[in-house]
Amino acid sequence: MALGNEVVAKSDPEEDPPAEDEEKEEEEEEEEEDLIDPVDEVRAECEAKASSQKYFAKLEECNNRVNSRSHTEETCHEEMLDWVHSVDHCVAKTAFSKLK
């Protein structure tokens, strides 16, 4: 199967959808924008819990320490992983109950 030397311009009238289809697509996009991920709400609640806040405080402390130095090999990777693990562990308890 080979392609010919045909060039189809984007403004080709044969390719333009009717105006009704455009309106339907716009309505569908508006409907999609209204959807809210329930896991985001659960994640925000979990981030506010004391168990996650202690890891976040350690992460902030590490970030401040690293940013205050001009030459350092230290990264806050471990602290970040601890905080993310804590939040994910909390979210995992209730995330699947929110799914439809």
C-alpha positions as CSV (number, residue, x, y, z in Angstrom):
1,M,0.0,0.0,0.0
2,A,1.6,3.3,-1.1
3,L,0.5,6.8,-0.5
4,G,0.0,8.9,-3.6
5,N,1.0,12.5,-4.0
6,E,-2.4,13.7,-2.6
7,V,-2.3,16.7,-0.3
8,V,-5.4,17.3,1.8
9,A,-5.6,20.8,3.2
10,K,-7.0,21.2,6.7
11,S,-9.6,23.6,5.3
12,D,-10.8,21.1,2.7
13,P,-14.6,21.4,2.7
14,E,-14.9,17.6,2.4
15,E,-13.2,17.1,5.7
16,D,-15.0,19.9,7.7
17,P,-17.6,18.4,10.1
18,P,-21.0,19.9,10.1
19,A,-21.8,22.6,12.7
20,E,-24.0,20.3,14.7
21,D,-21.1,17.9,15.4
22,E,-19.0,20.8,16.6
23,E,-21.7,21.9,19.1
24,K,-22.0,18.3,20.4
25,E,-18.2,18.1,20.8
26,E,-18.2,21.4,22.7
27,E,-21.0,20.2,25.0
28,E,-19.1,16.9,25.7
29,E,-15.9,18.9,26.6
30,E,-17.9,21.0,29.0
31,E,-19.3,17.9,30.7
32,E,-15.8,16.4,31.0
33,E,-14.5,19.6,32.7
34,D,-17.1,19.2,35.4
35,L,-15.7,15.9,36.5
36,I,-13.7,15.9,39.8
37,D,-11.3,13.1,40.7
38,P,-12.4,11.9,44.2
39,V,-8.9,10.6,44.8
40,D,-7.6,14.2,44.8
41,E,-9.9,15.0,47.6
42,V,-8.8,12.0,49.6
43,R,-5.2,12.8,48.9
44,A,-5.7,16.4,50.2
45,E,-7.2,15.0,53.4
46,C,-4.4,12.5,53.8
47,E,-1.7,15.2,53.3
48,A,-3.3,17.2,56.2
49,K,-3.1,14.2,58.6
50,A,-0.5,14.3,61.4
51,S,1.1,11.1,60.2
52,S,1.9,12.7,56.8
53,Q,2.7,16.1,58.2
54,K,5.6,14.8,60.2
55,Y,7.2,13.5,57.0
56,F,6.4,16.7,55.2
57,A,8.1,18.7,58.0
58,K,11.2,16.5,57.6
59,L,11.1,17.1,53.8
60,E,10.8,20.9,54.3
61,E,13.7,20.8,56.8
62,C,15.8,18.9,54.3
63,N,14.9,21.3,51.5
64,N,15.8,24.3,53.5
65,R,19.1,22.7,54.5
66,V,20.0,21.9,50.9
67,N,19.0,25.3,49.6
68,S,21.0,27.1,52.2
69,R,24.3,25.5,50.9
70,S,25.9,26.4,47.7
71,H,27.9,23.2,47.2
72,T,26.3,20.0,48.5
73,E,25.7,16.5,47.2
74,E,22.8,16.0,49.6
75,T,19.4,15.5,48.1
76,C,16.1,15.1,49.8
77,H,15.1,12.0,47.8
78,E,14.6,9.8,50.8
79,E,12.5,12.3,52.6
80,M,10.4,12.8,49.5
81,L,9.8,9.1,49.2
82,D,8.9,8.8,52.9
83,W,6.3,11.6,52.5
84,V,4.8,10.2,49.3
85,H,4.7,6.7,50.7
86,S,2.9,8.0,53.8
87,V,0.3,9.8,51.7
88,D,-0.2,6.9,49.3
89,H,-0.6,4.5,52.2
90,C,-3.4,6.7,53.6
91,V,-5.1,7.2,50.2
92,A,-5.0,3.4,49.4
93,K,-7.3,2.7,52.4
94,T,-10.2,4.7,50.9
95,A,-9.4,5.3,47.2
96,F,-11.2,2.2,45.9
97,S,-14.3,2.8,47.8
98,K,-14.7,6.1,45.9
99,L,-14.6,4.4,42.5
100,K,-17.9,3.8,40.7
